[in-house]
Amino acid sequence: MTEFVENLNRELEAAFKDEVSIYFDINPHDGLLETHDVDASLKEKLKCLVFIPVISRTYCDTRSFAWMNEFTAFVKQASEDRFGLKVKLADGNISSRVLPVRIHDLDADDTSLCESVLGGVLRGIEFI
């Protein structure tokens, strides 16, 4: 995963004149402790144009930290910001600001769960 993030960062730096930052959650709890305000701490980190979650069988668990505090939180936040969850591209097509990377085949329940949060078909990049 770290290698993927490093390569993505290099490609983005080559493609954009402006600085592009990538938030990568190395630690599953991001250094957050039970005494911290998780919602407030992650809210700033999730302010991004594109969110790239790595979707796996364990990620699609409504009780998991990443699912509750990153995936669903980003979808909610993006749905309410000035861009919206879906954006119109320069060519006129519409795209979601969530670009999932799948590393496992998902069962029907996990796919349905993702699609229910996204409000549409789960589209993304597959590394299966």
ZAVOLUM-995554 format. One record per residue (C-alpha): x, y, z; residue number from 0. Coordinates in nm, 2 decimals, padded with zeros to 4 digits. Layout:
BEGIN
     px     py     pz num
      X      Y      Z NUM
...
***
This chain:
BEGIN
     px     py     pz num
  00.00  00.00  00.00   0
  00.28  00.24  00.09   1
  00.44  00.18 -00.26   2
  00.10  00.25 -00.42   3
  00.08  00.59 -00.24   4
  00.43  00.68 -00.32   5
  00.38  00.61 -00.69   6
  00.05  00.79 -00.69   7
  00.21  01.09 -00.53   8
  00.49  01.10 -00.80   9
  00.24  01.08 -01.08  10
  00.03  01.36 -00.93  11
  00.33  01.58 -00.88  12
  00.42  01.53 -01.25  13
  00.07  01.60 -01.36  14
 -00.01  01.92 -01.16  15
  00.18  02.25 -01.12  16
  00.03  02.31 -00.78  17
  00.13  02.11 -00.48  18
 -00.09  01.80 -00.43  19
 -00.11  01.64 -00.09  20
 -00.21  01.28 -00.01  21
 -00.34  01.18  00.33  22
 -00.25  00.82  00.38  23
 -00.37  00.65  00.70  24
 -00.07  00.43  00.79  25
 -00.19  00.34  01.13  26
 -00.55  00.20  01.14  27
 -00.62  00.44  01.43  28
 -00.41  00.73  01.29  29
 -00.25  00.79  01.62  30
 -00.60  00.88  01.76  31
 -00.67  00.78  02.11  32
 -01.00  00.72  02.29  33
 -00.96  01.06  02.45  34
 -00.94  01.24  02.12  35
 -01.24  01.38  01.92  36
 -01.22  01.14  01.62  37
 -01.48  01.32  01.42  38
 -01.32  01.66  01.45  39
 -00.97  01.52  01.40  40
 -01.06  01.34  01.08  41
 -01.29  01.61  00.94  42
 -00.99  01.82  00.83  43
 -00.80  01.53  00.70  44
 -01.10  01.42  00.48  45
 -01.13  01.76  00.31  46
 -01.02  01.65 -00.03  47
 -01.14  01.65 -00.38  48
 -01.09  01.28 -00.44  49
 -01.11  01.00 -00.18  50
 -00.94  00.67 -00.27  51
 -01.04  00.40 -00.03  52
 -00.88  00.06 -00.05  53
 -01.18 -00.17 -00.05  54
 -01.13 -00.52  00.09  55
 -01.35 -00.77  00.27  56
 -01.25 -00.63  00.61  57
 -01.30 -00.27  00.50  58
 -01.67 -00.34  00.43  59
 -01.76 -00.38  00.79  60
 -02.00 -00.12  00.94  61
 -01.82 -00.15  01.27  62
 -01.47 -00.09  01.14  63
 -01.29  00.23  01.21  64
 -01.21  00.31  00.85  65
 -01.57  00.24  00.73  66
 -01.74  00.46  01.00  67
 -01.48  00.74  01.04  68
 -01.34  00.76  00.68  69
 -01.56  00.61  00.41  70
 -01.91  00.71  00.53  71
 -01.78  01.03  00.68  72
 -01.62  01.14  00.35  73
 -01.94  01.06  00.15  74
 -02.15  01.26  00.40  75
 -01.90  01.55  00.40  76
 -01.86  01.55  00.02  77
 -02.23  01.54 -00.03  78
 -02.27  01.86  00.17  79
 -01.98  02.06  00.04  80
 -01.97  02.31 -00.25  81
 -01.86  02.04 -00.50  82
 -02.10  01.76 -00.41  83
 -02.03  01.39 -00.41  84
 -02.06  01.37 -00.79  85
 -01.88  01.62 -01.01  86
 -01.91  01.72 -01.38  87
 -01.58  01.67 -01.57  88
 -01.45  01.89 -01.84  89
 -01.58  01.65 -02.11  90
 -01.93  01.67 -01.96  91
 -01.94  01.33 -01.80  92
 -02.02  01.29 -01.43  93
 -01.79  01.11 -01.18  94
 -01.79  01.03 -00.82  95
 -01.53  01.19 -00.59  96
 -01.49  00.84 -00.44  97
 -01.24  00.63 -00.64  98
 -01.23  00.29 -00.48  99
 -00.94  00.06 -00.53 100
 -01.06 -00.30 -00.48 101
 -00.80 -00.56 -00.36 102
 -01.04 -00.85 -00.31 103
 -01.35 -00.98 -00.48 104
 -01.64 -00.87 -00.27 105
 -01.94 -01.07 -00.19 106
 -02.28 -00.94 -00.29 107
 -02.36 -00.80  00.06 108
 -02.03 -00.60  00.07 109
 -02.09 -00.46 -00.28 110
 -02.45 -00.37 -00.19 111
 -02.33 -00.20  00.13 112
 -02.08  00.01 -00.06 113
 -02.33  00.10 -00.32 114
 -02.59  00.20 -00.06 115
 -02.35  00.45  00.09 116
 -02.23  00.58 -00.25 117
 -02.59  00.60 -00.39 118
 -02.49  00.41 -00.71 119
 -02.28  00.14 -00.87 120
 -01.94  00.07 -00.72 121
 -01.70  00.18 -00.99 122
 -01.32  00.20 -00.94 123
 -00.99  00.04 -01.00 124
 -00.94 -00.33 -00.94 125
 -00.62 -00.48 -00.81 126
 -00.75 -00.84 -00.77 127
***
